[in-house]
């Protein structure tokens, strides 16, 4: 496959290229047995939500295992194996470490417009650049394999400017949401804490809640718990809430999964989970899904559906709107398949179309690459 733009210059650890990985027999024969992979998983909120929903999920983070370090070749290879095990239509989520890309440490990192590479004599900047290169590498790999991919960082992060050099030739979509809108903590909440998502599919636009926190009733109260504050000499530093704000609220993780696969990710009940497990034990066949993840409509597949699972779909439709599931494989359709599958199920949702889109787009902020 002919590469676009300067993607050909993306070579990791002086040896690994996207083309080389795609042509490597070691990875071509790898079993695609994962639905969700969360790199930089941290508190693993998305991982836990995915597993609770019945998805086959793998986390990856240096905090859970020192070997899972993306600044080393060994750590990169562990992550690469996980990414290559993702099925078509699966989800790779990367909440890239933001400490060198955002304001709190900007005096040391020295990233700015026109010099986003930052202070190359400062180790956190070198590590941040390498982790960003890895994120771009994996996103390009996912695009070529028909896997959904999302990079997350704070909305003011310089990371998105940096990624532009590798990804600007691709059709990507961005969305901003506020952490406090998904938080169940009492008021005042940490916030608004805007997360920005850069994704391969328009489904990310469904993760769009904005702050609706009430104004304080008394003048000495604050609307939000602040993540940053100034000290007596005017210097700005992080508060204890900053570290907590990096963890996604559980409802945000659930909302992400519902947006990614709206027809199967019900407000999941135990019966729905048991139905999925029973389906696996009974030897239900998975779809081969040979056409990728770029179309607007689901590619129908052959799958037996239990009465319990059907009831779950009906409950979902009542709560979140209609969806369509078909049970016979359509041949010669000519269209690309949608990206909404779970164990062979695909959900028809025309608004999630990517294949006919051109250019990049971001809700509320004027383009996927806006800063």
N, C-alpha and C positions, 0 to 999 in steps of 0.2 A: 504494500500500500504506500502510495506517495504521501509523504508528510507535508503538512502545511506550514508556511512561514518559517520561523526559527525553532520549531519544535525539534528539528534535526539536531540542534545544539544542546538539547537536554540529555546529558550523559551523566549518570550518577556513579560515584566512586570510580570514575575514569574508565568504566567498562560497560555499564548497563544502559541500554536504550530500549525504547518502547518496541521498535521493530525487532530487536534481538529477542526480547521476551516473548513476543507473539509468535516468533518462528522457532523457539526453543522446544524440542520434543518433550522435555521434562515438564513443561507447563501445558503443552497442547493436550497431553493425556491426563491431566489432573481432573479428578472428580469434582464436579460443580455441586457441592453438597452444603453450601451455606446460603442463607437468605439475607442476612445482615452482618456487616462487619463494622465495628466502631473503633477507629484509630484515635489515639489521644483520648481514650475513654474516661479517664479521670474517675469520677464517682460512679460511672457506669449506669447512669439513669436510663439512657436509651437502651443499653444492653439488657437491663432488668425488665424494662417494658416490653422489649421484643421477645424475650424468653417467656414472659408471662402470657404473651399472646400466642405462643406456640411456634414462633419462628426459630429456625436454626441460626444461632447468633454467636459471634466470636468477638470479644473485646481485645484491645491491645493498648498497653500503656506502661511506661517505665516505672510508674508507681506501684503497679501490681507485680512486675517482674523486671529486674534490672537488665535482663537480656533484651527486653522490648524497648530498645533505644534506637530511634530512627536516625540518630546522627552516626551510627556505626553500620558497617556493611552487614554484619551478622544480624543486627536488628532489622535492617531493611529487608533482608531475605526472609525473615520470619513473617514480616508484614506482607511482603509480596506473595508468599504462599497463601496467606489468607485471602488476599484480594483475588488471586487467580482461582480460588475455590468458590467465589461468588457465582451463582447462576445468572443467566441473562434475565434482566428485569429486577435483579437483587439490588441491595442498597449498600453503598459504601459511604459512611459518615465520618468526616474528619473535622474535629474541633481543634484546629492547629493551635499550639501553644502561642499565646498572644503577647507575652511579656516584653518581647523586643519590638513589637509592632505598634504599640499603643503609647499614650501620653505619659504614664507614670515614670517610665525610665528613658524618656526621649532625650534627656540631656546627655546620657551616656551612649545611647544607641545612635543618635544623630541622623535619624531617617527624616527626610523631608522631600518635598516636591523637587524632582530633578536629581535627587540623590537618595533614592529609596533603598539602595543597597546598604546604606548606613556606615557606621564606623567599623571598618574591616580589621581593625586592631583590637576589637572588643569581642571576646569569645561568645557571649550571648547573641551577638549579631551574626556571627559566623554560623552558630548552631541554628538560629532562626532562619537564615537564608537557606541552609541545607534542608531543614524541615519543610520549608515552602517549596523547594525544588522537588522534594519527594511527593508532596501533595499534588503539584502540577503533573508530575509523572504518572501518579496513580489515576488522576482524573482523565488524562488522555488515554490511558490504558482502559479505563472503564468505558469511555466513549467508543473506542474501537471494538469492545466486547459486548456492547449493548447492556451495560450495567449502569444503574442510576448512581449518581455521585453528588455529594454536597460538601462544600467547605464552609465552616462557620468561624466567625471572629466578631468582635465588637464592631459596630457600624463605622466607627472612626478609624479602624485599623488600616495601616499602610500595607498590610498583606495583599489586599486586593489590587492595589497599584502594582505591586511586585509581580503578581501572578499574570498580569496582563501580557507580559512579554512572551509567555508560553501559550496562553489560552485565547488571545484576542481573535484568532481565526475561527473559533468555534462559537456556535449558537448556545449561549448560556443565559440563565435567568437568575435574578436576584430578588430577595425579599427581606424586609426588615420587620421584626416584631419586638415587643417589649416583654422582658422577663416578668415584670410585675403582673401582667395581664393573665399569666398562667399560674401564678403563685397562689397557694391556698393559705399562706401565713396571715396572721392578723395584721391589720393596718397599724402603723405604717410599714410598708413592705420595702425590701431592697428594690431600687428602681430609679428611673424606669428601665435601665439596663437594656439598651437596644442591641439585639443580636442581628447580624447580617448573615444571610445564607446565599452562597453562590452555587447554583445547581444546574444539572444537565436537563432538567425537566420543568415544565410550567406548573407541575403539581405543587412546587414549593410555595406558590402564591397563596395556597390555602392556609399557610402558617403565618397569619397576618394580624393577630390581635395587637391592639395598641392600648396604652395605659388608660384605665378608667378609674384610677384610685381617687377617692373623694378628697376634696380640699379639707385641710384640718379645721376643726371647729374652734380652736383657740389659737391665738397669735403666736404662742411660744411652741407650738407643735409643728412638726415637719411633715410634708406630704409623703416623702420617701426616706428610707434609711440610706444615707449617703455611702458611696463606695470610695469617694475621694474627699479630702478636707485639707484646709490650710492650717499650718501651725502658727505659733506666735510671730515668727520671722517672715511669714508669707510664703514658705515653701509648701508645695502640694505633695501629699503622700496618700497611700491607700489606707483604708480603715479595715477592721476585721471583717466587714461585710464584703470586701472585694473578693476574697478567696471563696466565700460562700456563693457569691454571684456567678462564679464560673460553673457551678453545678446546675444543670437544667432542672426546673421543677418537674415533677412526675407528669403533670397534666400537659406540659409542653412536649415531653417525649411521646405521650399517647397521641397528641394532635399531629405530630410529625408522621407517625406510623399510619394514622388515618388518612392523611393527605397523600402519602406515598402509595398506599393500596386501599382506596376507599371502600371497595366492595366487599372485602374480606375482613379488614380490620374494624370489626364491630366494637361498640363499647363492650368488650369481650366478657362473656359469662363463662362460668366453669363448664357448662354444658357444651359451649362452642369449642372450648379447648379439648374436652374429652372426645368430641366428635372428630376433631382433626387427628388426635392420637389414634383413635380407633380406625380411621381411614388409612393411616400409615401402616398399622399393624395388619390390615386386611390386604395389603399389597397393591394399593391403588397406584396406577401408573402415572408418572409425571410427564408433562408436555415436553417435547424436544425443543420447541420454541426456536426455530431456526432462522427467524427473520429479524431478530434484533429488537430494540426498544425505542424506536423513533416514531412510531405511528400514533394516530389519535385514537383508534379503536382497538379494543382487545382482540387478540387472535384467539378464537375459540379453541378449546381443547377437549379431549375426551377425559371425563372424570365422573365417577359415581358420586352422587351427593346424598348424604343421609338426611332423614327427616329433621333431625336436630340441626344440621348445618343449614338446611333450607329455612328453618324457623329463625336462625340467627340472621340470615340475609334479609328476611322480611322485617325483623326488628330494626336492622340497620336502615332499611329504606324508609321506615316510618320516622326514624330519628334524624337522618341526614340526607334524605332525598333518594330518588330511584337509582338503581343500577341494573345492568343486564348481565346475565350469565348464560352462556350457551354450552351445550354438552356434546356437540358434534364438531369434529375438526373440519374446517373449511379449507379446501385446496384450491390453489390457483387464484387466491384473492388479490394478489398483486400488491397489497399494501403491507407496510411494516407493522409489526405487532406493537401493542401498547406496553407500558412498563409496569403493569399492575398485576403481578402474579403472586400466588402463594400456593406452593405445592401443586402447581399446574393450573390453578384457577386464575382467570383473568377477568377484570372488571371493565366494562365498556363505559368510558367517560370521555366524551368528545372534547370537553373543554381542556383536557390535558394534552392536547396535540403539540408535538414538537416538530414533526417531519416537515410541515409546511411553513414553519416560522423561519424568518430570516433576521439576522442581527441579534443583538443582545438587548435584554429588557429588564427593568427593575421597577417593581411597584413602589410608588411614592418617592423615588429618589432619582429618576431620570437616567436609567441605564445600568447594566450590570457592572460597569467599570467606573461608575461615579464614585468619588471619594467622600 
